[in-house]
Amino acid sequence: MYQVTFSEQSMHELNKLDKMAQMEVIEPISSLKSSDLAAPREPLGRFQRGGQTLYRLRAGACRFYFEVQGETLHTLYIL
């Protein structure tokens, strides 16, 4: 299991949701395993941007864009 951290933009978007909705959209990212990241399948995707490997995860109406930093998944954006 990874620790999940959030950028300022991500926290701002997350805080727009009520607590139950927050828990529902965070659950998919908080339960990701290294095997999921090694071979992403929908709703998880991987892409390269500016020489960095980034991931996209759909969770309900939200999309999480994040990077792996050791044992941490750092969420850059939530749309």
C-alpha positions as CSV (number, residue, x, y, z in Angstrom):
1,M,0.0,0.0,0.0
2,Y,1.1,3.5,-0.8
3,Q,0.8,6.7,1.2
4,V,-1.3,9.2,-0.7
5,T,-0.4,12.9,-0.6
6,F,-2.2,15.9,-2.3
7,S,-1.0,19.1,-3.9
8,E,-2.7,22.3,-2.9
9,Q,-4.9,22.2,-6.1
10,S,-5.9,18.6,-5.3
11,M,-6.9,19.5,-1.7
12,H,-8.9,22.5,-3.0
13,E,-10.9,20.2,-5.3
14,L,-11.3,17.5,-2.8
15,N,-12.6,19.9,-0.2
16,K,-15.4,20.9,-2.5
17,L,-16.9,17.5,-1.9
18,D,-18.8,16.3,1.2
19,K,-17.0,13.9,3.5
20,M,-18.7,10.8,2.2
21,A,-18.0,11.7,-1.5
22,Q,-14.3,12.4,-0.5
23,M,-14.0,8.9,1.0
24,E,-15.6,7.3,-2.1
25,V,-13.3,9.0,-4.6
26,I,-10.1,8.5,-2.5
27,E,-10.7,4.8,-1.9
28,P,-9.6,3.7,-5.5
29,I,-6.3,5.6,-5.3
30,S,-5.5,4.6,-1.7
31,S,-5.9,0.9,-2.6
32,L,-3.5,0.9,-5.5
33,K,-0.7,-1.7,-5.4
34,S,2.6,-1.7,-7.2
35,S,1.3,-4.5,-9.5
36,D,-1.5,-2.1,-10.6
37,L,1.0,0.6,-11.5
38,A,3.3,-1.9,-13.3
39,A,0.5,-3.0,-15.7
40,P,-2.2,-0.3,-15.7
41,R,-5.7,-1.1,-16.9
42,E,-8.8,1.0,-17.1
43,P,-9.6,3.1,-15.0
44,L,-5.9,3.5,-14.5
45,G,-3.6,4.9,-17.2
46,R,0.1,5.8,-17.5
47,F,1.7,8.4,-19.7
48,Q,4.9,10.4,-20.1
49,R,5.0,14.2,-19.8
50,G,8.2,16.3,-19.8
51,G,10.3,13.2,-19.1
52,Q,8.2,12.2,-16.1
53,T,5.9,9.2,-15.7
54,L,2.5,10.2,-14.6
55,Y,-0.7,8.3,-13.9
56,R,-4.4,9.0,-14.4
57,L,-7.1,7.3,-12.4
58,R,-10.8,7.7,-12.8
59,A,-12.8,7.6,-9.6
60,G,-16.4,8.4,-10.0
61,A,-16.7,11.9,-11.5
62,C,-13.1,12.7,-10.6
63,R,-9.8,12.1,-12.4
64,F,-6.7,11.9,-10.3
65,Y,-3.4,12.8,-11.9
66,F,-0.4,11.6,-9.8
67,E,3.2,10.5,-9.7
68,V,5.0,7.9,-7.8
69,Q,7.6,9.2,-5.3
70,G,9.1,6.1,-3.6
71,E,6.3,4.7,-1.4
72,T,4.1,7.8,-1.9
73,L,1.5,8.5,-4.6
74,H,1.6,12.3,-4.9
75,T,-1.6,13.6,-6.4
76,L,-0.9,16.7,-8.6
77,Y,-4.4,17.4,-9.9
78,I,-7.9,16.4,-9.4
79,L,-10.3,17.3,-12.2
